[in-house]
């Protein structure tokens, strides 16, 4: 970099403040101080094993020499800056740099997430041993802080609490009820038309059982015909929208508009009422809110962080007591506030509801790389037939070796595993940014779950236009699917998904899996695997997912993580439905696939 200057005080950290660069932060640190960064042909997305070099590391002090970390990048530190030690490597690349003299440190992986095995210990080593801090803050302190924040923000005015009935909004409502008198607390539950079967009835009863009085608004028709402005342009009405971001913006803005109308009906003044919502820190991070970052890229816009919400926030009309919390912290606080276990551990349900679990499209999606990606996908499962000079041979081989997937690949090839790209887009997160790319579908005569999960990682490493991989139950699938069943947010599609979603959730309760599986989104998508020329049906994706921080996580593995009888029962019951073509199982970790498909 021409602007590098070894005598620059900022770059050389002559003020002595300890600094830890994470992921892109490590690359930026190296680039500014004279290291060499390169982009290579394969990405590192997912959990990988790293090896600590010797005993010179302060970050890895008293930690095992070999450990698993989450990597999400396509650029690599080839040569560290002068004065830095490489203290850890993955199989192929440098992943940690340390300069003890200048107190500068960098990690290519993410220590802040659960998928990094010793991430908390690494952060403790940095914060306690290197920086010299002490950890005295408790969840009790956070409750007091939240209550004081509510009182100081609201003063003597009224509040309208937007409450879905999930753990986040319920904890939020209890905090406000504890902070303010009941006469000033107005709790609103809005049915947007995309709830689960009987969800609103259950939600209102749950809130009333907590001693909270609830105002209920059925806004189904309002939402279906709703529209909004995005960057100065009017969107189509919601029931005709196919763009996921437009869905989220319309739903989030309409929630605010319905809330404002309710304020008037309650004979309150909009100017003297604060809106309270259970926004969490991951919501703000994924929405690239300025509350958490000035430069982050939006993964997806959360309904509680649309432009209208941001405008109200700038006017100091939004109260968000949980905006610095993650899901596990909210659950801790919920227990302390006296919430029952069934509510504390209730599976998260997105604010936009089933609207973002219906993949909408009027026509198939083909980008310039579709054919290239489909060919590379085919080559993975024809690897043993490729010549060593084939353009994909070394790419597939080296990527498979890095993640120890050669045996898994051979196992799937032996049972005639085939793969096809599905011509619609799903949302993913790759390299800390949003990807909006293809889903790859795999089929084989007998599922070897361990091998399928390993190969799903291989596919996303070498097929950069794929951010999600699924296994298809049933008969063999066509090698090429080029048509879709037109799908929108109409009553038919919503009703179909509600029926399937109820089957899945009833089975989860039957097998006592609600706590074991962190989340199980059920998705309706526009592919008819059995009528590829004249598609009329749609298919269902099941996404059993395990996470604690809800920022990252992994797909749950049948047999290993839960009783496969539950999965078999789900598949058996859904297959009876005449309007469903196939059931698929999402094999994708986060990253590269987000928890939700939109």
C-alpha positions as CSV (number, residue, x, y, z in Angstrom):
1,X,0.0,0.0,0.0
2,X,1.5,3.3,-1.1
3,X,0.2,5.1,1.9
4,X,1.8,2.7,4.4
5,X,4.2,4.6,6.7
6,X,6.2,2.8,9.3
7,X,6.5,6.0,11.3
8,X,2.8,6.7,11.4
9,X,1.8,6.8,15.0
10,X,-1.8,5.5,14.3
11,X,-0.6,2.5,12.2
12,X,2.2,1.6,14.6
13,X,0.1,1.8,17.8
14,X,2.6,4.1,19.6
15,X,-0.2,5.0,22.0
16,X,0.1,1.5,23.4
17,X,-3.6,0.7,23.4
18,X,-4.2,-3.1,22.9
19,X,-6.0,-3.8,19.6
20,X,-7.7,-7.1,18.4
21,X,-8.6,-7.2,14.7
22,X,-11.3,-9.9,13.9
23,X,-11.7,-11.4,10.4
24,X,-11.6,-8.4,8.1
25,X,-10.0,-6.5,11.0
26,X,-7.0,-8.8,10.9
27,X,-6.7,-8.2,7.1
28,X,-7.0,-4.5,7.5
29,X,-4.3,-4.5,10.2
30,X,-1.9,-6.4,8.1
31,X,-2.6,-4.3,4.9
32,X,-2.0,-1.1,6.8
33,X,1.2,-2.2,8.4
34,X,2.9,-3.8,5.3
35,X,1.6,-7.3,5.2
36,X,0.4,-9.1,2.0
37,X,-3.2,-10.0,1.3
38,X,-4.5,-12.1,-1.6
39,X,-7.8,-13.5,-2.8
40,X,-7.6,-17.2,-3.8
41,X,-9.7,-19.6,-5.8
42,X,-11.5,-21.2,-2.8
43,X,-13.2,-19.7,0.2
44,X,-13.0,-20.7,3.8
45,X,-16.6,-20.7,5.0
46,X,-17.4,-22.9,8.0
47,X,-15.8,-24.7,10.9
48,X,-12.2,-25.7,10.5
49,X,-9.4,-27.0,12.6
50,X,-6.5,-24.7,13.3
51,X,-3.1,-25.5,14.9
52,X,-1.3,-23.3,17.4
53,X,2.4,-22.7,16.7
54,X,4.6,-23.2,19.7
55,X,4.0,-21.5,23.1
56,X,4.6,-17.9,22.1
57,X,1.0,-16.9,21.8
58,X,-0.8,-14.8,24.4
59,X,-4.2,-15.2,22.8
60,X,-4.0,-19.0,23.0
61,X,-2.4,-19.1,26.5
62,X,-3.3,-22.4,28.3
63,X,-5.5,-23.6,25.4
64,X,-5.2,-26.8,23.3
65,X,-2.8,-26.8,20.4
66,X,-5.5,-27.9,18.0
67,X,-9.0,-26.4,18.1
68,X,-12.0,-25.7,15.8
69,X,-12.9,-22.2,14.7
70,X,-15.4,-20.5,12.4
71,X,-13.8,-19.0,9.2
72,X,-15.8,-16.8,6.8
73,X,-13.5,-15.3,4.2
74,X,-12.1,-15.5,0.7
75,X,-9.0,-13.2,1.2
76,X,-5.9,-14.5,3.0
77,X,-2.9,-13.1,4.8
78,X,-0.1,-14.5,2.8
79,X,2.7,-12.6,4.6
80,X,2.3,-10.9,8.0
81,X,3.5,-7.3,8.6
82,X,7.0,-6.8,10.0
83,X,7.2,-7.5,13.7
84,X,4.2,-9.9,13.8
85,X,4.3,-13.6,14.6
86,X,2.1,-16.1,13.0
87,X,0.8,-18.0,16.0
88,X,-1.9,-20.2,14.4
89,X,-2.7,-21.7,11.0
90,X,-5.5,-23.7,9.3
91,X,-4.4,-26.5,7.1
92,X,-3.4,-24.1,4.3
93,X,-3.4,-20.5,5.7
94,X,-2.3,-18.1,8.4
95,X,-5.2,-17.4,10.8
96,X,-3.6,-15.5,13.8
97,X,-1.0,-12.7,14.1
98,X,0.5,-11.3,17.3
99,X,2.8,-8.4,18.0
100,X,3.4,-8.4,21.8
101,X,5.6,-5.3,21.9
102,X,2.9,-3.1,20.2
103,X,0.0,-5.0,21.7
104,X,-1.5,-5.6,18.2
105,X,-3.3,-8.9,17.6
106,X,-5.4,-10.3,14.7
107,X,-7.5,-13.4,14.2
108,X,-8.9,-14.5,10.9
109,X,-11.7,-16.4,12.5
110,X,-14.7,-15.4,14.7
111,X,-13.9,-15.9,18.5
112,X,-17.2,-14.2,19.4
113,X,-19.5,-17.0,18.2
114,X,-20.3,-20.4,19.7
115,X,-19.0,-22.3,16.7
116,X,-15.4,-21.3,17.7
117,X,-14.6,-24.0,20.2
118,X,-12.5,-21.8,22.6
119,X,-13.6,-18.4,21.4
120,X,-14.7,-17.2,24.9
121,X,-11.3,-18.2,26.3
122,X,-9.4,-16.4,23.5
123,X,-11.4,-13.2,24.3
124,X,-10.8,-13.7,28.0
125,X,-7.1,-14.0,27.3
126,X,-7.2,-10.7,25.4
127,X,-9.5,-8.7,27.7
128,X,-8.1,-10.0,31.0
129,X,-4.5,-10.9,30.4
130,X,-3.5,-8.5,27.7
131,X,-5.8,-5.5,28.3
132,X,-6.1,-6.0,32.1
133,X,-9.9,-5.8,32.5
134,X,-12.0,-7.5,35.1
135,X,-15.4,-9.3,34.5
136,X,-17.7,-8.0,37.2
137,X,-20.9,-7.3,35.3
138,X,-23.9,-9.6,35.9
139,X,-27.3,-10.3,34.5
140,X,-28.8,-8.6,37.6
141,X,-26.9,-5.4,36.7
142,X,-28.4,-5.6,33.2
143,X,-32.0,-5.8,34.5
144,X,-31.4,-2.7,36.6
145,X,-29.7,-0.9,33.7
146,X,-32.7,-1.8,31.4
147,X,-35.3,-0.6,33.8
148,X,-33.3,2.7,34.4
149,X,-33.0,3.1,30.6
150,X,-36.7,2.8,30.2
151,X,-37.6,5.2,33.0
152,X,-35.0,7.8,31.9
153,X,-36.1,7.6,28.2
154,X,-39.8,7.6,28.7
155,X,-40.1,10.0,31.6
156,X,-43.8,10.6,32.4
157,X,-45.1,9.7,29.0
158,X,-47.0,6.6,27.8
159,X,-45.6,3.6,25.9
160,X,-47.1,1.2,23.3
161,X,-45.3,-2.2,23.5
162,X,-45.3,-4.2,20.2
163,X,-45.6,-7.8,21.5
164,X,-45.6,-10.9,19.3
165,X,-45.6,-13.2,22.2
166,X,-42.1,-14.6,21.7
167,X,-39.5,-14.5,24.4
168,X,-37.9,-11.2,23.2
169,X,-41.1,-9.1,23.2
170,X,-42.4,-10.8,26.3
171,X,-39.2,-10.0,28.3
172,X,-39.4,-6.5,26.9
173,X,-43.1,-6.1,28.1
174,X,-42.2,-7.4,31.6
175,X,-39.3,-5.0,31.9
176,X,-41.6,-2.0,30.9
177,X,-44.3,-3.2,33.3
178,X,-41.7,-3.3,36.1
179,X,-40.3,0.1,35.2
180,X,-43.6,2.0,34.7
181,X,-47.1,2.1,36.2
182,X,-49.7,-0.1,34.4
183,X,-51.8,2.9,33.4
184,X,-49.0,4.1,31.1
185,X,-48.3,0.6,29.5
186,X,-50.3,-0.3,26.5
187,X,-49.5,-3.7,25.0
188,X,-50.4,-4.3,21.3
189,X,-50.5,-7.7,19.5
190,X,-50.9,-7.4,15.7
191,X,-51.9,-10.3,13.5
192,X,-50.3,-9.6,10.2
193,X,-51.9,-12.6,8.4
194,X,-48.6,-14.6,8.4
195,X,-48.9,-16.1,11.9
196,X,-48.9,-19.9,12.6
197,X,-52.2,-21.6,13.0
198,X,-54.0,-20.2,16.1
199,X,-50.8,-18.2,17.0
200,X,-52.6,-15.0,18.0
201,X,-55.1,-16.8,20.3
202,X,-52.2,-18.6,22.1
203,X,-50.1,-15.4,22.3
204,X,-52.9,-13.3,23.8
205,X,-53.6,-16.0,26.5
206,X,-49.8,-16.3,27.3
207,X,-49.5,-12.5,27.8
208,X,-52.7,-12.3,29.9
209,X,-51.4,-15.2,32.0
210,X,-48.4,-12.9,32.8
211,X,-50.8,-10.3,34.1
212,X,-50.6,-8.1,31.0
213,X,-53.6,-6.5,29.3
214,X,-53.4,-6.8,25.6
215,X,-55.0,-4.8,22.7
216,X,-55.4,-7.1,19.7
217,X,-55.6,-5.9,16.0
218,X,-56.3,-8.3,13.1
219,X,-54.5,-6.5,10.3
220,X,-54.5,-9.3,7.8
221,X,-56.1,-7.4,5.0
222,X,-54.1,-4.2,5.7
223,X,-50.8,-6.1,5.4
224,X,-51.7,-8.0,2.2
225,X,-52.5,-4.7,0.4
226,X,-49.7,-2.7,2.0
227,X,-46.9,-1.0,0.2
228,X,-44.0,1.3,1.1
229,X,-41.3,3.6,-0.3
230,X,-37.8,2.1,-0.7
231,X,-35.1,4.6,-1.8
232,X,-37.9,6.9,-3.2
233,X,-39.7,4.2,-5.2
234,X,-43.1,2.7,-4.4
235,X,-43.1,-1.1,-4.0
236,X,-45.9,-3.4,-5.3
237,X,-48.5,-4.4,-2.7
238,X,-47.2,-7.1,-0.4
239,X,-49.3,-10.0,-1.9
240,X,-47.6,-9.4,-5.2
241,X,-44.0,-8.8,-4.0
242,X,-41.2,-11.3,-4.8
243,X,-38.2,-9.4,-3.5
244,X,-37.3,-10.5,0.1
245,X,-36.0,-7.1,1.2
246,X,-39.2,-5.5,-0.1
247,X,-41.3,-7.9,2.0
248,X,-39.3,-7.1,5.1
249,X,-39.6,-3.3,4.6
250,X,-43.3,-3.4,3.8
251,X,-44.1,-5.5,6.9
252,X,-41.9,-3.5,9.2
253,X,-43.3,-0.2,8.0
254,X,-46.9,-1.5,8.2
255,X,-46.3,-2.6,11.8
256,X,-45.4,1.0,12.6
257,X,-48.4,2.4,10.7
258,X,-50.8,0.1,12.4
259,X,-49.2,0.9,15.8
260,X,-49.7,4.6,15.1
261,X,-53.3,4.1,14.2
262,X,-53.8,2.1,17.4
263,X,-52.4,5.0,19.4
264,X,-55.0,7.3,18.0
265,X,-57.8,4.7,18.7
266,X,-56.6,4.5,22.3
267,X,-57.1,8.3,22.6
268,X,-53.4,8.8,23.0
269,X,-51.2,11.4,21.3
270,X,-48.6,10.1,18.9
271,X,-46.3,12.9,20.1
272,X,-46.4,11.7,23.7
273,X,-46.2,7.9,23.2
274,X,-43.0,5.9,22.8
275,X,-43.0,2.7,20.8
276,X,-41.3,-0.2,22.6
277,X,-40.0,-3.2,20.7
278,X,-37.8,-6.3,21.5
279,X,-35.0,-5.6,19.1
280,X,-31.8,-7.7,19.7
281,X,-28.3,-6.9,18.8
282,X,-28.2,-9.6,16.0
283,X,-31.2,-7.9,14.4
284,X,-29.2,-4.6,14.2
285,X,-26.0,-6.3,13.0
286,X,-27.7,-8.2,10.2
287,X,-29.7,-5.0,9.2
288,X,-26.4,-3.0,9.2
289,X,-27.9,-0.5,11.6
290,X,-25.8,2.6,12.5
291,X,-26.4,1.7,16.1
292,X,-23.8,-1.1,15.8
293,X,-21.7,-0.2,12.7
294,X,-21.1,2.6,10.3
295,X,-19.8,0.4,7.5
296,X,-21.4,-3.1,7.8
297,X,-23.2,-4.6,4.9
298,X,-26.8,-5.6,5.3
299,X,-27.5,-9.3,5.4
300,X,-31.2,-8.8,5.6
301,X,-33.4,-6.0,6.9
302,X,-35.2,-7.0,10.1
303,X,-38.8,-5.8,10.4
304,X,-37.8,-3.9,13.5
305,X,-35.1,-1.9,11.7
306,X,-36.7,-0.6,8.5
307,X,-36.2,3.0,7.3
308,X,-39.4,4.1,9.0
309,X,-38.3,2.5,12.3
310,X,-35.0,4.3,11.9
311,X,-36.7,7.6,11.3
312,X,-38.8,7.1,14.5
313,X,-35.6,6.1,16.3
314,X,-33.9,9.3,15.1
315,X,-36.9,11.2,16.6
316,X,-36.2,9.4,19.9
317,X,-39.6,7.7,19.7
318,X,-38.4,4.1,19.8
319,X,-37.5,2.4,23.1
320,X,-35.4,-0.9,22.8
321,X,-34.3,-2.2,26.2
322,X,-32.8,-5.3,24.7
323,X,-30.8,-3.8,21.8
324,X,-27.5,-4.8,23.3
325,X,-28.6,-8.4,24.1
326,X,-28.3,-11.7,22.3
327,X,-30.9,-14.5,22.5
328,X,-29.2,-16.5,25.3
329,X,-28.9,-13.3,27.5
330,X,-32.6,-12.6,26.9
331,X,-33.5,-16.1,28.1
332,X,-31.4,-15.6,31.2
333,X,-33.2,-12.4,31.9
334,X,-36.6,-14.0,31.2
335,X,-35.9,-16.6,33.8
336,X,-34.9,-14.0,36.3
337,X,-38.1,-12.1,35.6
338,X,-40.2,-15.2,36.3
339,X,-41.1,-16.4,32.8
340,X,-42.1,-20.1,32.5
341,X,-39.7,-22.4,30.8
342,X,-42.1,-23.1,27.9
343,X,-42.0,-19.4,27.0
344,X,-38.3,-18.9,27.7
345,X,-37.4,-21.8,25.5
346,X,-40.0,-21.1,22.8
347,X,-38.5,-21.5,19.4
348,X,-37.9,-18.1,17.7
349,X,-40.5,-17.1,15.1
350,X,-39.6,-14.2,12.8
351,X,-41.5,-10.9,13.1
352,X,-42.6,-11.0,9.5
353,X,-43.9,-14.5,10.2
354,X,-44.5,-17.0,7.5
355,X,-44.1,-14.2,4.8
356,X,-40.3,-14.8,4.8
357,X,-40.8,-18.6,4.8
358,X,-42.6,-18.5,1.5
359,X,-40.0,-18.2,-1.4
360,X,-41.9,-16.0,-3.9
361,X,-41.1,-15.9,-7.6
362,X,-43.0,-15.4,-10.8
363,X,-40.2,-16.8,-13.0
364,X,-37.1,-18.9,-12.6
365,X,-33.8,-17.2,-11.8
366,X,-30.8,-17.7,-14.1
367,X,-27.6,-15.6,-13.8
368,X,-24.6,-15.7,-16.2
369,X,-22.9,-18.3,-13.9
370,X,-25.9,-20.8,-13.8
371,X,-24.5,-23.2,-16.4
372,X,-20.9,-23.0,-15.1
373,X,-22.1,-23.6,-11.5
374,X,-24.3,-26.5,-12.6
375,X,-21.4,-28.1,-14.5
376,X,-19.1,-27.7,-11.5
377,X,-21.8,-29.2,-9.3
378,X,-22.0,-32.2,-11.7
379,X,-18.2,-32.5,-11.7
380,X,-18.1,-32.9,-7.9
381,X,-20.2,-36.1,-8.2
382,X,-18.3,-37.2,-11.3
383,X,-14.9,-36.5,-9.7
384,X,-13.5,-40.0,-10.2
385,X,-14.1,-39.6,-13.9
386,X,-12.3,-36.3,-14.3
387,X,-8.9,-36.2,-15.8
388,X,-6.2,-34.7,-13.6
389,X,-5.8,-31.8,-16.1
390,X,-9.5,-30.9,-16.0
391,X,-10.0,-27.3,-14.9
392,X,-12.1,-28.4,-11.9
393,X,-10.0,-31.4,-10.8
394,X,-7.5,-29.7,-8.6
395,X,-10.0,-27.2,-7.2
396,X,-12.3,-30.0,-6.0
397,X,-9.5,-32.3,-4.8
398,X,-7.7,-29.6,-2.7
399,X,-11.0,-28.3,-1.2
400,X,-12.1,-31.9,-0.3
401,X,-8.7,-32.6,1.2
402,X,-8.8,-29.5,3.4
403,X,-12.1,-30.5,5.0
404,X,-11.2,-34.3,4.9
405,X,-14.1,-35.0,2.6
406,X,-12.5,-37.4,0.1
407,X,-14.1,-40.5,1.7
408,X,-17.5,-38.8,2.0
409,X,-17.4,-37.9,-1.6
410,X,-16.5,-41.5,-2.6
411,X,-19.3,-42.8,-0.4
412,X,-21.9,-40.6,-2.1
413,X,-20.6,-41.3,-5.6
414,X,-21.0,-45.0,-4.8
415,X,-24.8,-44.6,-4.1
416,X,-25.3,-42.6,-7.3
417,X,-25.7,-39.2,-5.6
418,X,-26.8,-36.5,-8.1
419,X,-27.2,-32.8,-7.7
420,X,-29.1,-30.0,-9.5
421,X,-29.3,-26.2,-9.0
422,X,-32.7,-24.9,-8.2
423,X,-33.6,-21.8,-10.2
424,X,-34.5,-19.5,-7.3
425,X,-32.5,-17.4,-4.8
426,X,-32.0,-17.8,-1.1
427,X,-30.2,-15.4,1.3
428,X,-26.9,-16.4,2.7
429,X,-23.9,-14.8,4.5
430,X,-20.5,-15.2,3.0
431,X,-17.4,-13.2,3.8
432,X,-19.4,-11.2,6.4
433,X,-21.7,-9.9,3.6
434,X,-25.0,-10.9,2.1
435,X,-25.2,-13.3,-0.7
436,X,-28.4,-13.9,-2.7
437,X,-27.7,-17.1,-4.6
438,X,-28.7,-20.6,-5.6
439,X,-29.8,-23.6,-3.6
440,X,-28.3,-26.9,-4.7
441,X,-30.4,-30.1,-4.2
442,X,-28.8,-33.5,-3.6
443,X,-30.4,-36.9,-4.0
444,X,-29.1,-40.4,-3.4
445,X,-30.7,-43.8,-2.9
446,X,-29.7,-44.0,0.8
447,X,-28.9,-40.9,2.8
448,X,-25.5,-41.1,4.6
449,X,-26.1,-38.0,6.8
450,X,-22.5,-37.5,7.9
451,X,-21.3,-37.7,4.3
452,X,-24.1,-35.4,3.0
453,X,-23.3,-32.7,5.6
454,X,-19.6,-32.8,4.7
455,X,-20.2,-32.6,1.0
456,X,-22.6,-29.6,1.5
457,X,-19.5,-27.8,2.9
458,X,-17.5,-28.8,-0.1
459,X,-20.1,-27.6,-2.5
460,X,-20.3,-24.1,-1.0
461,X,-16.5,-23.9,-1.0
462,X,-16.0,-24.5,-4.7
463,X,-19.4,-23.3,-6.1
464,X,-19.4,-19.7,-5.0
465,X,-22.9,-19.0,-6.4
466,X,-24.3,-21.6,-4.0
467,X,-25.1,-20.6,-0.5
468,X,-27.4,-23.4,0.5
469,X,-27.5,-27.2,0.0
470,X,-30.5,-29.5,0.7
471,X,-31.2,-33.3,0.5
472,X,-34.3,-34.4,-1.3
473,X,-36.4,-37.2,0.0
474,X,-38.2,-39.6,-2.3
475,X,-37.4,-40.8,-5.8
476,X,-34.5,-39.6,-7.9
477,X,-34.5,-36.0,-9.2
478,X,-34.0,-34.6,-12.6
479,X,-30.5,-33.4,-13.5
480,X,-31.8,-30.1,-14.7
481,X,-34.8,-28.1,-13.3
482,X,-35.5,-24.9,-15.2
483,X,-39.1,-24.1,-14.3
484,X,-40.9,-23.0,-11.1
485,X,-44.4,-22.9,-9.8
486,X,-45.3,-19.2,-9.6
487,X,-45.6,-18.4,-5.9
488,X,-46.7,-15.2,-4.1
489,X,-48.0,-14.3,-0.6
490,X,-51.6,-15.4,-1.4
491,X,-54.0,-17.1,0.9
492,X,-53.4,-20.5,-0.8
493,X,-49.7,-20.5,-0.2
494,X,-50.1,-19.2,3.3
495,X,-52.7,-21.8,4.2
496,X,-50.5,-24.6,2.8
497,X,-47.5,-23.5,4.8
498,X,-49.6,-23.1,8.0
499,X,-50.8,-26.8,7.6
500,X,-47.2,-28.1,7.2
501,X,-45.8,-25.9,9.9
502,X,-48.3,-27.2,12.4
503,X,-47.3,-30.8,11.5
504,X,-43.7,-30.1,12.1
505,X,-44.2,-28.2,15.4
506,X,-46.6,-30.8,16.8
507,X,-44.0,-33.5,16.1
508,X,-41.3,-31.4,17.8
509,X,-43.4,-31.2,20.9
510,X,-44.2,-34.9,20.7
511,X,-40.5,-35.9,20.7
512,X,-39.5,-33.2,23.2
513,X,-37.2,-31.5,20.7
514,X,-38.2,-27.8,21.3
515,X,-35.2,-27.1,23.5
516,X,-32.8,-29.6,21.9
517,X,-33.3,-28.0,18.4
518,X,-32.8,-24.2,18.7
519,X,-35.0,-23.4,15.7
520,X,-36.8,-25.4,13.0
521,X,-37.9,-23.1,10.2
522,X,-40.4,-24.7,7.7
523,X,-40.1,-23.2,4.2
524,X,-42.4,-23.4,1.2
525,X,-40.5,-23.0,-2.1
526,X,-41.6,-22.9,-5.8
527,X,-40.2,-26.2,-7.1
528,X,-42.2,-29.2,-8.4
529,X,-39.6,-32.0,-8.5
530,X,-42.0,-34.4,-10.2
531,X,-43.5,-32.2,-12.9
532,X,-40.5,-30.3,-14.1
533,X,-42.1,-29.3,-17.5
534,X,-45.5,-28.2,-16.2
535,X,-45.0,-27.5,-12.5
536,X,-48.1,-27.1,-10.4
537,X,-47.0,-28.1,-6.8
538,X,-44.5,-26.6,-4.4
539,X,-42.0,-28.2,-2.0
540,X,-41.2,-28.0,1.6
541,X,-37.8,-27.4,3.3
542,X,-37.2,-28.5,6.9
543,X,-34.3,-26.6,8.6
544,X,-33.5,-28.1,12.1
545,X,-30.9,-25.8,13.4
546,X,-28.6,-25.6,16.5
547,X,-27.3,-22.4,17.9
548,X,-26.9,-20.5,21.2
549,X,-25.9,-17.0,20.1
550,X,-28.2,-16.9,17.0
551,X,-25.5,-15.2,15.0
552,X,-24.0,-18.4,13.7
553,X,-24.9,-22.1,14.1
554,X,-25.1,-25.4,12.4
555,X,-27.6,-27.6,10.7
556,X,-28.8,-30.4,13.1
557,X,-27.6,-33.9,12.0
558,X,-30.3,-36.6,12.2
559,X,-29.4,-39.5,14.5
560,X,-26.4,-37.6,16.0
561,X,-28.4,-34.6,17.3
562,X,-31.9,-35.9,17.6
563,X,-34.1,-39.0,17.2
564,X,-34.5,-39.7,13.4
565,X,-37.9,-41.1,14.1
566,X,-39.1,-37.5,14.5
567,X,-37.8,-36.6,11.1
568,X,-39.3,-39.8,9.5
569,X,-42.7,-39.0,11.0
570,X,-42.5,-35.4,9.7
571,X,-41.7,-36.6,6.2
572,X,-44.3,-39.3,6.3
573,X,-47.1,-36.9,7.4
574,X,-46.2,-34.1,4.9
575,X,-46.0,-36.6,2.0
576,X,-49.7,-37.3,2.5
577,X,-50.6,-33.7,1.5
578,X,-51.8,-33.5,-2.1
579,X,-50.4,-30.0,-2.7
580,X,-46.8,-30.8,-1.8
581,X,-44.3,-32.2,-4.3
582,X,-41.3,-33.1,-2.1
583,X,-39.7,-32.5,1.3
584,X,-36.1,-31.4,1.5
585,X,-33.7,-31.2,4.5
586,X,-31.4,-28.2,4.7
587,X,-27.8,-29.3,5.3
588,X,-26.3,-25.8,5.5
589,X,-24.5,-24.3,8.4
590,X,-24.6,-20.6,9.1
591,X,-22.5,-19.3,7.4
592,X,-22.8,-19.7,4.4
593,X,-26.6,-20.0,4.7
594,X,-28.7,-17.8,7.0
595,X,-31.1,-19.5,9.5
596,X,-34.0,-18.3,7.4
597,X,-34.1,-18.6,3.7
598,X,-35.1,-15.0,3.2
